[in-house]
Amino acid sequence: MTDYGHALWFGSFVTPTARPPQAPVELALTSERAGLDLVSFQDHPYQSQFQDTWTLMSYVAARTERIRIGGNVLNLPLRPPAVLARAAASLDRLSGGRVELGIGAGAFWDGIVAMGGRRLEPGQAVQALEEAVGVLRGLWATDETGPLRVTGEFYTVTGAKRGPAPAHRIPIHLGAYKPRMLRLTGRIADGWLP
């Protein structure tokens, strides 16, 4: 078997159905009892049949002890990266370092726009995702001096205080299919979610 330089993980991919509300929680608990390493949740905030993924992840983190928890993939156009950085670091600290971060550039633009997000062309979405990763990592870099300043076309941070630092270095996995996104994944991400 090929050695990729890290342990192989097994996990589940849960749909955050709203009815019944405990159904995705039970699947997460079953995943932990089965010995899986990770439970991940779809993130489609524009779907009225789904619960909010971040709220669900937080609830699952409180109900579990060992399993890692992540979005697969979190909808970046509806989750501003500065706020997402604080939320991820906070949940990572509260859960004892069990947060994994999967983010995507967005795909269902009609739903994103209906929820107040901005419609982006494919090249713009890739650039926005790259800027967002810089914001996330910049806010987690508490060893850096001074506030974070990022001037991007899509995300601008004008002096945000860094921190809190996550309990562990949260890996950033990108949801990607097409060549431009795959190149970005290879250049800046810690992992790939196909």
C-alpha positions in Angstrom: 0.0 0.0 0.0 1.2 3.5 -0.8 2.5 5.5 2.2 1.1 9.1 2.1 3.0 10.2 5.2 0.0 10.2 7.5 -2.6 7.9 8.9 -5.6 6.9 6.9 -8.8 8.1 8.3 -12.3 6.8 7.8 -15.4 8.9 8.3 -19.1 9.5 7.6 -20.8 12.2 5.4 -24.1 13.2 7.0 -26.9 15.2 5.5 -28.1 17.8 8.1 -31.8 17.0 7.7 -34.1 19.1 9.8 -36.8 16.3 10.3 -36.4 14.7 12.6 -33.8 17.1 14.1 -31.9 14.4 16.1 -31.4 12.1 13.0 -28.0 13.6 12.0 -26.9 13.7 15.6 -27.7 10.0 16.0 -25.7 9.3 12.8 -22.8 11.2 14.3 -23.0 9.3 17.6 -23.2 6.0 15.7 -20.1 7.0 13.7 -18.2 7.6 16.9 -19.4 4.3 18.4 -18.4 2.5 15.3 -14.8 3.8 15.7 -14.8 6.2 12.7 -12.3 9.0 12.8 -14.4 11.8 11.4 -18.0 12.9 11.0 -18.6 15.5 8.3 -21.8 17.4 7.4 -23.0 19.0 4.2 -23.5 22.8 4.3 -26.3 24.2 2.2 -27.7 27.1 4.2 -30.2 27.9 1.4 -31.9 24.4 1.8 -35.0 24.8 4.0 -35.0 21.1 4.7 -31.6 21.3 6.4 -30.5 22.4 9.8 -27.6 25.0 10.0 -24.4 23.0 9.7 -22.3 25.0 12.1 -24.9 24.8 14.8 -25.2 21.1 14.2 -21.5 20.6 14.4 -21.3 22.5 17.7 -24.1 20.3 19.1 -22.4 17.1 17.9 -19.1 18.3 19.4 -20.8 18.6 22.8 -22.4 15.2 22.5 -19.3 13.3 21.4 -15.9 12.7 23.0 -13.4 11.5 20.4 -14.6 11.8 16.8 -13.3 14.7 14.7 -16.0 17.0 13.3 -16.1 19.0 10.0 -18.1 20.7 7.4 -17.9 19.0 4.0 -17.8 21.6 2.6 -18.7 24.8 4.4 -20.3 27.3 2.1 -17.8 30.1 2.0 -20.0 32.7 0.1 -22.5 32.6 3.1 -19.9 32.2 5.9 -17.5 35.2 5.9 -14.0 34.0 6.6 -13.2 36.3 9.5 -16.3 35.1 11.4 -15.6 31.5 10.3 -12.0 31.7 11.6 -13.3 32.7 15.1 -16.0 30.1 15.1 -13.7 27.3 14.0 -11.0 28.2 16.6 -13.6 28.5 19.3 -15.2 25.1 18.5 -11.7 23.5 18.2 -10.8 24.8 21.7 -14.1 23.7 23.2 -14.0 20.3 21.6 -10.4 19.5 22.6 -8.9 20.0 19.1 -11.4 18.0 17.0 -12.3 20.4 14.3 -11.4 19.8 10.6 -12.3 22.6 8.1 -13.6 21.8 4.7 -14.5 24.9 2.6 -15.8 25.4 -0.9 -16.1 28.3 -3.3 -19.8 27.9 -3.8 -21.8 26.1 -6.5 -25.5 26.7 -6.1 -25.5 30.4 -6.9 -29.3 30.9 -7.1 -29.6 29.6 -3.6 -26.6 31.6 -2.4 -28.0 34.8 -3.9 -31.4 34.1 -2.5 -29.8 34.1 1.0 -28.0 37.4 0.4 -24.7 36.1 -1.0 -23.0 37.6 -4.0 -23.1 35.7 -7.3 -19.5 35.1 -8.5 -18.2 33.9 -11.8 -16.0 30.7 -11.6 -12.7 32.7 -11.6 -13.9 35.1 -9.0 -15.0 32.2 -6.8 -11.5 30.7 -6.9 -9.9 34.0 -6.1 -12.4 34.6 -3.2 -11.6 31.2 -1.8 -7.8 31.9 -1.9 -8.4 35.2 -0.2 -10.5 33.5 2.5 -7.8 30.9 3.3 -5.4 33.8 3.9 -7.9 35.5 6.3 -8.5 32.2 8.1 -4.8 31.4 8.6 -4.0 35.1 9.4 -6.5 35.3 12.2 -5.3 32.0 13.7 -1.6 33.2 13.5 -1.4 34.5 17.1 2.4 34.3 16.9 2.3 37.1 14.4 2.6 40.7 15.8 0.0 43.3 15.1 -3.5 43.1 13.7 -4.4 41.3 10.5 -4.7 43.4 7.4 -5.9 41.8 4.1 -6.9 43.9 1.1 -8.6 41.6 -1.4 -11.1 42.0 -4.1 -13.6 39.8 -2.2 -12.5 39.9 1.5 -10.9 42.8 3.3 -9.8 42.8 6.9 -8.7 46.2 8.2 -6.9 45.5 11.4 -8.7 42.6 13.1 -7.1 41.3 16.2 -5.7 37.8 15.9 -7.0 34.9 17.9 -8.1 33.0 19.6 -5.7 30.3 18.4 -7.3 26.9 17.7 -6.3 24.0 20.0 -4.5 22.4 17.1 -3.4 23.5 13.7 -6.8 23.2 11.9 -6.2 21.7 8.5 -8.0 23.4 5.6 -9.4 21.0 3.0 -10.9 22.4 -0.2 -13.8 21.0 -2.1 -12.7 21.1 -5.7 -13.3 19.4 -9.1 -12.2 21.6 -11.9 -8.5 22.3 -13.0 -8.3 25.9 -11.6 -9.6 24.7 -8.2 -7.4 21.7 -8.1 -4.4 23.8 -8.8 -5.4 26.1 -5.9 -5.9 23.1 -3.7 -2.4 21.8 -4.5 -0.9 25.2 -3.8 -2.6 26.3 -0.6 -4.7 23.6 1.0 -3.9 20.8 3.5 -6.2 18.4 1.8 -8.7 17.8 -0.9 -12.4 16.9 -0.7 -13.5 15.6 -4.1 
